[in-house]
Amino acid sequence: MGSITLSKIFSKTTPILGNSLYQLLPGLVNQVLAFFVIKQSGATTWGQVVALQLAYYIAVHLVSWGNKDYLLLQFSKHPAKINHYLQQSTLTRAFVLLPTTLLLIFFNYPFQTAIYLISWVLLRFISQTLEAIITYEKNFSLALRSEAAAFVFLMFGLTFWHHNLSFQEALLLVLLSHVGRVVWLMPALIIRLKGMSLTQFNLAHLWGSIPFLLLGIVALLQFKIDLYVMNGLSTKSLTGTYQVLMGFVSFFLGTPGFIINPFVKNIYRLKPKQIVALQYNFIGLGLMMSLLGAPILWGVMYYVYQFAFAPETYLLLTSLIFLPFVYAFDVYKLYKVNAQNSVLVISSIGIAIVFTSCLLLIPFWQINGALIAQLLAQLFLVFLLKYRTAKLIHE
């Protein structure tokens, strides 16, 4: 009996652990690079890299139009047509890739810097093609090997540039990590796309996935709008420091999604009321994660990066980590009843609160000002999402 129980526990926790590592490792690779750049060249150089990454994030979300979240919903509805939808998505997204990369050329970047940025976007377009398949089929071993390859390529590059990393060398190291990821995924990608033809191009695929595109951009801005404002109002040194802090905080903020995503097809099949029972346990988990998260962050910031933050910073972070656990299931309940527009509107207002608050608070309180802005927006999300889902349940 005990072995059966352990087997059940293992079968349930393995997808969660696999998905968590899959989502965490790309960010961790970036944090490792940040460590070496900061140690060898200072936070200012890393802040310059971060400024370029902010443009990359927007471009990557544009070329992911009609990809992961939209495909997961289609796979759940039409499991017999997985390859059809994947190939249709890939071919159709390829037509979005060209204008996006051309647009980057018109930004005022030096030529070599622009080439690095476009290469990052192109390689990310390739690697993100399998994201929906990996999540739907829970093939996290493939994903983890690809992230390990990215890390190996990064460390290989560091053996050549291990003293006084320049800005351009840091950009090349980012490129190497993307190359490693694509090299490992390519065989699986070729198998999945075999037989793809131009007849599968379908603008209706883009049209139908517009809500998911907008939600993806909104999600990006929810997590990054403070960094965009910090980059615009503060020094590159402070921007680099803030990115390192929030890079680790994002691991905790993303935990609700790491846990839920492997079971998203099951959640879509549940009634809204059935999700409520799961939600209370999830809030308890969030409380535990927030209480553990702040001491862990302090240890990493102080002992690894030698960044010292005031106690009130970690108090703000504790609250910030907890709140996404409170409303995570509410988002999926709205997705379940095709109320993506409600999520979009609520999230957009949250972004406006962060943006406005950051403009007002960062000049006075710097990093703490950005954290207060995030906290205000999270409280707003909790209230409105709870209100909207409660109305749906009673309808």
C-alpha positions in Angstrom: 0.0 0.0 0.0 2.8 2.3 0.9 4.5 1.7 -2.5 1.3 2.6 -4.3 1.0 5.8 -2.3 4.6 6.7 -3.1 4.1 5.9 -6.8 1.0 8.2 -6.9 2.9 11.0 -5.2 5.8 10.6 -7.6 3.5 10.6 -10.6 1.9 13.9 -9.5 5.0 15.7 -8.4 7.2 14.8 -11.3 5.3 17.0 -13.9 5.3 19.9 -11.4 9.1 19.5 -10.8 9.8 19.1 -14.4 7.8 22.1 -15.5 9.2 24.2 -12.7 12.8 23.4 -13.7 11.9 24.0 -17.4 10.5 27.5 -16.6 13.3 28.4 -14.1 16.4 27.3 -16.0 16.4 30.0 -18.8 16.2 32.7 -16.1 18.8 30.9 -14.0 21.2 30.8 -17.0 20.7 34.6 -17.3 21.4 35.1 -13.6 24.6 33.1 -13.9 25.7 35.4 -16.8 24.8 38.4 -14.7 27.0 37.1 -11.8 30.1 36.9 -14.1 29.4 40.2 -15.8 28.9 42.0 -12.5 31.9 40.4 -10.9 34.2 41.2 -13.8 32.9 44.4 -15.3 30.4 45.8 -12.7 26.7 46.3 -12.5 26.7 49.1 -15.1 27.8 46.8 -17.9 25.1 44.3 -16.9 22.6 47.2 -16.9 23.5 47.8 -20.5 22.8 44.2 -21.4 19.5 44.4 -19.5 18.5 47.4 -21.6 19.0 45.4 -24.8 17.1 42.4 -23.3 14.1 44.6 -22.7 13.8 45.1 -26.4 14.3 41.4 -26.9 11.4 40.5 -24.6 8.9 42.6 -26.6 10.1 41.1 -29.9 10.0 37.5 -28.6 6.4 38.0 -27.5 5.4 39.3 -30.9 6.9 36.3 -32.7 5.2 33.9 -30.2 1.8 35.0 -31.5 -0.4 32.0 -31.7 2.0 29.7 -29.9 2.1 28.2 -26.4 -1.1 29.2 -24.5 -3.3 29.2 -27.6 -1.9 25.9 -28.8 -2.4 24.3 -25.4 -6.1 25.2 -25.6 -6.4 23.8 -29.2 -4.5 20.6 -28.2 -6.9 20.1 -25.3 -9.9 20.5 -27.6 -8.5 18.6 -30.6 -5.9 16.0 -29.3 -6.0 14.2 -32.7 -4.7 17.3 -34.5 -1.7 18.2 -32.5 0.8 18.1 -35.3 -1.6 20.0 -37.6 -2.0 22.9 -35.2 1.7 22.9 -34.4 2.8 23.1 -38.1 0.1 25.7 -38.8 1.3 27.8 -35.9 4.9 27.6 -36.9 4.4 28.5 -40.5 2.0 31.3 -39.7 4.3 32.7 -37.0 7.2 32.7 -39.5 5.4 35.5 -41.4 5.4 37.6 -38.1 9.1 37.0 -37.6 10.2 39.0 -40.7 8.6 42.3 -39.9 9.5 42.0 -36.2 13.2 41.6 -37.0 13.1 44.3 -39.6 11.6 46.6 -37.0 14.6 46.1 -34.7 16.9 47.3 -37.4 15.3 50.7 -37.3 16.1 51.2 -33.6 19.2 53.2 -33.0 21.5 50.3 -32.1 25.1 49.9 -33.4 25.2 47.4 -36.2 26.9 44.6 -34.3 24.5 45.1 -31.3 21.5 44.9 -33.7 22.8 41.7 -35.2 23.1 40.1 -31.8 19.6 41.2 -30.9 18.1 39.8 -34.1 20.0 36.5 -33.7 18.6 36.1 -30.2 15.0 36.6 -31.5 15.5 34.2 -34.4 16.9 31.5 -32.2 14.2 32.0 -29.6 11.6 31.7 -32.3 13.0 28.3 -33.2 13.2 27.0 -29.6 9.8 28.2 -28.5 8.1 26.2 -31.3 8.1 23.1 -29.1 7.0 24.8 -25.9 3.3 23.8 -26.2 4.2 20.2 -27.1 6.6 19.9 -24.2 4.0 21.2 -21.7 1.1 19.2 -23.1 3.0 15.9 -23.3 4.9 16.7 -20.1 8.2 15.9 -22.0 10.2 17.9 -19.6 13.3 15.7 -19.9 13.8 17.1 -23.5 13.3 20.6 -22.2 15.7 20.2 -19.3 18.4 18.8 -21.6 18.0 21.7 -23.9 18.5 24.1 -21.0 21.5 22.1 -19.9 22.9 22.5 -23.4 22.4 26.3 -23.2 24.3 26.3 -19.9 27.1 24.2 -21.3 27.5 26.6 -24.3 27.5 29.6 -21.9 30.2 28.1 -19.7 32.2 27.1 -22.8 32.2 30.8 -23.8 33.2 31.9 -20.4 36.4 29.8 -20.6 37.5 32.2 -23.4 36.2 35.5 -21.8 36.8 35.0 -18.1 38.5 38.4 -17.4 36.9 41.8 -17.8 33.9 40.9 -19.9 33.0 43.7 -22.3 29.5 44.6 -23.3 29.8 42.9 -26.8 31.3 39.8 -25.2 28.4 39.5 -22.9 26.0 39.7 -25.8 28.0 36.9 -27.6 27.6 34.7 -24.5 23.8 35.2 -24.5 23.9 34.2 -28.2 25.9 31.0 -27.3 23.3 30.0 -24.8 20.5 30.3 -27.4 22.5 28.3 -29.9 23.0 25.5 -27.3 19.3 25.3 -26.7 18.4 25.2 -30.4 21.0 22.6 -31.2 19.5 20.1 -28.7 15.9 20.8 -29.7 16.4 20.6 -33.5 16.1 16.8 -34.0 12.7 16.7 -32.2 11.6 19.9 -34.1 12.4 18.4 -37.5 10.3 15.3 -36.7 7.3 17.4 -35.6 7.5 19.7 -38.6 8.0 17.0 -41.2 5.5 17.4 -44.0 4.7 21.0 -43.3 3.7 22.9 -46.4 2.8 26.5 -47.4 -0.8 25.5 -47.6 -1.0 25.4 -43.8 -0.5 29.1 -43.6 -3.6 30.5 -42.0 -4.3 34.1 -41.0 -7.3 32.9 -39.0 -4.8 31.2 -36.6 -3.4 34.7 -35.8 -6.8 36.2 -35.6 -8.1 33.6 -33.2 -5.1 33.9 -30.9 -5.1 37.7 -30.6 -6.5 37.6 -27.0 -3.6 35.2 -26.1 -1.0 37.5 -27.8 -2.4 40.5 -25.8 -2.5 38.5 -22.6 1.1 37.4 -23.2 2.3 41.0 -23.7 0.2 42.1 -20.6 1.9 39.3 -18.6 5.3 40.5 -19.8 4.6 44.1 -18.8 3.2 42.9 -15.4 6.5 41.4 -14.6 8.8 43.9 -16.5 7.1 47.3 -16.6 8.9 48.3 -13.4 12.2 47.3 -15.0 11.4 49.4 -18.1 10.7 52.4 -16.0 13.8 51.8 -13.9 15.9 51.6 -17.0 14.4 54.9 -18.2 14.6 56.8 -14.9 17.7 55.4 -13.2 21.3 54.6 -13.8 22.4 51.5 -15.7 24.1 50.3 -12.5 20.8 50.4 -10.5 19.0 48.9 -13.4 21.4 45.9 -13.4 21.1 45.5 -9.7 17.3 45.6 -9.8 17.2 43.1 -12.6 19.3 40.6 -10.6 16.9 41.0 -7.5 13.7 40.7 -9.6 15.2 37.9 -11.7 15.3 35.7 -8.5 11.9 37.1 -7.3 10.4 36.1 -10.6 11.2 32.5 -9.8 8.8 32.7 -6.8 6.2 34.8 -8.7 6.1 32.2 -11.4 5.6 29.3 -9.0 1.8 29.2 -9.3 2.1 28.8 -13.1 4.9 26.2 -12.7 2.5 24.1 -10.6 -0.7 24.6 -12.6 0.6 24.5 -16.2 1.3 20.7 -16.3 -2.3 20.1 -15.4 -3.9 22.9 -17.4 -5.8 20.5 -19.7 -7.4 18.9 -16.6 -8.3 22.3 -15.1 -10.0 23.4 -18.3 -12.3 20.3 -17.9 -13.3 21.2 -14.4 -16.3 23.3 -13.4 -15.4 26.6 -11.7 -16.8 25.4 -8.4 -14.5 22.3 -8.5 -11.5 24.6 -8.7 -12.4 26.4 -5.4 -11.4 23.5 -3.2 -8.0 23.4 -4.8 -7.6 27.1 -4.4 -7.5 27.2 -0.6 -4.7 24.7 -0.4 -2.8 26.8 -3.0 -3.1 29.9 -0.8 -1.6 28.0 2.1 1.3 26.9 -0.1 1.7 30.6 -1.1 2.0 31.6 2.5 4.7 29.1 3.1 6.6 30.1 -0.1 6.5 33.8 0.9 7.9 33.2 4.4 10.7 31.0 3.0 11.4 33.2 0.0 12.6 36.4 1.7 15.4 34.7 3.7 16.5 32.8 0.6 16.6 36.0 -1.4 18.6 37.8 1.3 21.2 35.0 1.3 21.6 35.0 -2.4 21.8 38.8 -2.7 24.2 39.3 0.2 26.5 36.3 -0.1 26.6 35.6 -3.8 26.2 39.1 -5.4 27.2 41.2 -2.4 24.1 43.4 -2.8 22.8 44.8 0.5 19.2 45.8 0.8 17.3 47.3 3.7 15.0 45.0 5.8 11.9 46.8 4.5 12.8 45.6 1.0 12.5 42.0 2.1 9.2 42.7 3.9 7.8 44.1 0.6 9.1 41.0 -1.2 7.4 38.7 1.2 4.0 40.2 0.4 4.8 40.3 -3.3 5.6 36.6 -3.5 2.4 35.6 -1.6 -0.3 37.5 -3.6 0.0 35.5 -7.0 -1.0 32.4 -5.1 -4.2 34.1 -4.0 -5.5 34.8 -7.5 -3.8 32.2 -9.8 -6.8 29.9 -10.1 -9.1 32.8 -10.7 -7.3 33.5 -14.0 -7.8 29.9 -15.2 -11.4 29.9 -14.1 -11.9 32.9 -16.4 -10.0 31.2 -19.2 -12.3 28.2 -18.8 -15.4 30.2 -19.6 -13.7 32.1 -22.5 -13.5 35.3 -20.4 -9.9 36.1 -21.6 -11.0 39.7 -22.2 -11.8 40.1 -18.5 -8.3 39.0 -17.6 -6.9 41.3 -20.3 -8.7 44.4 -19.0 -8.0 43.7 -15.4 -4.3 43.0 -16.1 -4.0 46.1 -18.3 -5.3 48.3 -15.5 -2.8 46.6 -13.1 0.0 47.5 -15.5 -1.2 51.1 -15.6 -1.0 51.2 -11.8 2.5 49.8 -11.8 3.7 52.2 -14.5 2.2 55.3 -12.9 3.3 54.3 -9.4 6.8 53.6 -10.6 7.0 57.0 -12.3 6.1 58.6 -9.0 8.0 56.5 -6.5 11.2 55.4 -8.2 12.7 58.9 -8.3 12.3 59.0 -4.5 12.7 55.5 -3.2 14.5 53.7 -6.1 14.1 49.9 -5.7 11.7 50.1 -2.8 9.6 52.5 -4.9 9.3 49.9 -7.7 8.4 47.2 -5.2 5.6 49.3 -3.6 4.3 49.9 -7.1 4.2 46.2 -7.8 2.5 45.5 -4.5 -0.3 48.1 -5.1 -1.0 46.5 -8.5 -1.1 42.9 -7.1 -3.6 44.0 -4.4 -5.7 45.4 -7.2 -5.6 42.2 -9.2 -6.6 40.1 -6.2 -9.7 42.3 -5.6 -11.0 42.5 -9.2 -10.2 38.9 -10.2 -12.0 37.6 -7.1 -15.0 39.8 -7.8 -15.2 38.8 -11.5 -14.9 35.0 -10.8 -17.5 35.2 -7.9 -20.0 36.8 -10.4 -19.4 34.0 -12.9 -19.9 31.2 -10.3 -23.2 32.7 -9.2 -24.5 33.2 -12.8 
